Amino acid sequence: MEMLRGWFDGIMALGAGYGVNPLVFAGIYIGAIPFFLLFSGLAVKRRREGRAATGPVLLASLCFVSSYLYLAIVGRGIPLWVWGFLGLMLVYGAWSAVKGYRAKLRG
């Protein structure tokens, strides 16, 4: 239990050093998942009906990046390599989401 407490304290101290609360970041990250799925499903449904899906896609995109927006707004002195890594993750996530949307629209 003491090891877990030390790990937790280390994560909290690292976040404090950058002005970010890791619990808030994790809460936003996890809390946005159901909304991302909801808006993604709505976008697929609307496209299958032949209607515009711009609104749901934009809302799903906002959910997808919401925790990183928190990091960008409140974070201070975040190293450049972290932004590069997050950028790669976002590009991969967007590619994966588009691939999934296309598969659902075909099937």
Beta strands, then each sheet from edge to edge (+ up, - down):
end
